[in-house]
Amino acid sequence: MAAENYDTQNVIDQEEVLRPKMVTVEIAGKTYQVPEGITVIKALWYTGQEVVRGAGCLGGFCGACATYYRTKDDPKVKTCLACQTAVEDGMSFSMVPPFPARKAIYDISKLEDPKQDLFNLYPEAPLCRNCNACTEACPQKIDVREGVWKAVFGDFKGVSEMFMDCVMCGLCAPVCIADIAPNFVALYVSRVQGAHFTEKPERLDRRIKEIQEGRYEAEWNKILNMNDQELANACAEVK
């Protein structure tokens, strides 16, 4: 085709086509341009933020990247996990530092009355004001307020089931006007439910006893004394 037959009015600039659409965001009070659709954590990296703390699994499971954010023209401040939330034009956000909530120390195996011990370890738990701020703050959409009251009234099984999706981000703690750390309360309750109120699987319980009695001590010592090549050969035989 002759050069004079090309449509020079509709020429596409290849570099411009490949260039991502940019949106404006505000990070900790400062404005930046970032590619549309990337996650909040990637926007932090894109703008050169040094994210040393607050970056963990990047899959929405560890809860390390707790973030406060607000969208354009909306006065309500919301919460999210930075690795699971895409940026929007006009979004303002800031990562949340670890909150210094008090975590009780206990030996789960030595608790004699676990349900009563809740009030010794977390005496603030029954002081819930029903404000529901903890539920509003939860990025996992857990009914945190309901969970706290279930714990107070001894429904440990219900609490352990409700908090299965808790990632311990801790966003529920700083908003509590009664100084409760609901995530720690739920963690205690879930541990107690498993250790004290759940029937142990028969074969698992038997195997644990066998280990404690030293039944596999000789085999374990044999493995510990193997060199790398012997370990590789043993693994190959098992496969």
C-alpha positions, 0 to 999 in steps of 0.5 A: 500500500502506498504511503499516501493511502495511510489514514494519518488522522487516526494513527495510534501512538503505541507507547500511549496505548500501553501506558496505564491509566493513572489516578490521583490518590492521597497517601498520608496527606501527600498527593500521588499519581498511580496506575488505576486498579493496583492495590493499595500496597502496590500503590505504596511501593509504586510511589517509593514508600518504604513499607518495611512493616505492614507487608506480610502474606499479600494474600489477605490472611496475615492481617499485617497491612491494616489500612484506613481509607476514604473515597472521593467525596465521602466523609466516612473513613473505612478500613481495609487490608492494603493487599486486597483493596484496589485504589480509586481516583480521589482515594485517601489512605494511610496504613495503621501502625500496630496498636498497643492493646494489652494481651493477657498471658496464660497457660492454656493447659493450666486453666481450671475454669476457662469461662470464668478465667475470661473475666480475670484475664480480660476484665474489660470484656463485659464493659462493652457499650454496644456502640458497634464500632468494632464491627464497623472497623472489621475488614472481614465483616465479622459481627465483632460486637456480637462475638464479644457478648457471646464470649461474656455469656459463655458461648465459646463455640459460637465465638470460635465459629464467628471468628474463623475469618479473623486475621488479627489485623487489630482494627477493632481495638483502637476504636473500642471506647471500653478499651477491649481488644476483641481480637485477643478476647476471641483468640483466647476463647477459640483456644479454650474451645479447642483445648477444653470443650472440643472432643479430641479426635481419637487417633490424633489423641492416641498418636500424641500419647505415643509421641510423649511416651517415646515410641518414635524416639529411635526413628527421630534420632536416626533422622537427626543423625543423617547427612544430606545425601542420606536424607535425600535417599530416605525421602526418595524411598518414601516417595 
